[in-house]
Amino acid sequence: MTRRNSLIAFLFVLALTASSFASVPDQPFMQAARTDLQKARAALQRAEHNKGGHRANAIALINSAILEVNRGITFDRTHLRRRYESELNGLENATTMQPAVVDQPNMRAALEHLQDARRNLQSASADKGGHRQNALDLVSRAIDEVNRGIAAGN
């Protein structure tokens, strides 16, 4: 084999290896949780403001949760610890909250997105330097605020 053919073969193998790594999602549950949190925030921002301050509190908690998710992703990327066998193992699904009143579609959408975010965070591997747990705590508090906002808006 000529030197040129060897180089081409090496580059081909390198490209195949790189493409196989690119197809593996980077922390899919954490990224899904961030997307859910962003959707919840958008739904709350569209909701009416007559929620006794609970809507605004939930938005602030969601913003903090998004920061914690981002920090958890960064922590996991930068620390060379053994990853858990699978992000799908172990953690139970979160209990669901009471359904929201239909006449508050944005608050209901936010609640559903927050519940999705909580499930995704619970499914993510726990090795995030404490940021995953902080985000879970903030999401739970945001769910409480959304539920209080729904009650205040009725």
N, C-alpha and C positions, 0 to 999 in steps of 0.2 A: 504494500500500500504506500502510495506516495505521501509525502509530507502534507501536501494540499488536501488530499482525501482524508488523511487523519484529522486535520484541523476541521474539515467540514463535518466529519462524523462526531468529533468532540462537541462542536457547536450544536449539532442536532440533538445530542443527548442532553446537553445543558439546557436547551430550549424546552425539551420534553419535561425535564425535571422542574424547571421554573413554572411551566404551565400547570403541572400537577399540584404545586404548592399554591398557585394562584387560585385554583378551584376550591381549596379548603377555606371555608368562611372563617373570618377572624372574629371570634367571640360572638356567635350569632344571637345568643339570648340577650347579651348586654346591648347589642345594637338594636335588637327588636324592642327591648325595653325602652331605649332612648327614643325610638320612633313612636312608640305608644305614648310616652310622656309628652312628646312634642304635639301629637294629635290631641291629647287631653288638654294641653295648654291652649291650643288653637280653639277647641270647642268652648272652653271656659271664657276665652277672650270674646267669643261671639255671643255668649249668654248675656242676658239682661243683668244689670248691676244691682237689682233689688234683692240681694241675698244676705243682707246684714253683715257684710264684710267677709263672709266665709268664702265667696268666690275669689276675692283678692288674696286671702290667706292661702287658699289652695294653689293659686298661680305662683305665689312666692315659694311654697313648698315644692312645687313641681320644678321650678327653676333650680332650686337647691338640689333636688334629686337628679336632675340632668347633669349638673356639675359633678355630683358624686359618681354617676355612671361613667362619665368621661374620665374622671380620675381613676376609677377602677379599671377601665380599659387600658389606660396608660400604664398603670401599675403592673397589670398582668403582662403587658408587652415588654416592659423594661426589667422585670425581675425573672431571673432564670431559675425558677422553681419547677419541680415536677408537676405537670398539669394533671388534673383529675382524669381518670380513665374516660369519662364521658360527661358532658354537661347534662345529659339526659338522665343520669342515674340519681336515684335517691330521693330527691326532694318532692314532697307532696304538693299537689295543686292547692292554691289558696282557696279559702272558703269564699263563697260569693256573697256580696252584699245584697240587701233588699233592692228590688228593681225600683228605678226612679219613676216618678210620675211622668206620664206621657206628654203633658203640656209643657215640659221643660226639656226639649230635645237636645239642646247643647249641654246642659248639665248631665243628662243621661249619657250622652256620647262621651263626655269627659270621664264619667264614672266607669264606663265600659273600658275605655282606653287605660285608665289607671289600674283597673283589675287585670287587664292584659299585661301591663308593665310589671305588676307585682308577680304574676305567674312567670314571666320571662326572667325576672331577677331571681326568683326562687329556683329556677331551672339552671341558672348560670353556675359555673364552678365558683366555689366560695373563696378562692385564692385571689382576692382583689385588694389586699391591704386594708381591709375594713370598709372600703368605699361601697361595696355592694350592699353590705348590711346597713350602712348609713342611708343609702338610696332607698332600701326597703322600708326603713323607719319613716323616712320622709314621705314615701308614697302612701303608707298606711295613714299618716296624719293628713295627707291631701285627700284621701278617700273620706276620712271623717269630716273634713271641712266641706267637701262637695255634698255629702249627705246632709249636713247641717244647713248648707245653702239651699238645697232642695226643700227642706222643711221650712226654711225662712221665706222662700218664694211662694209657698202655698197659701 
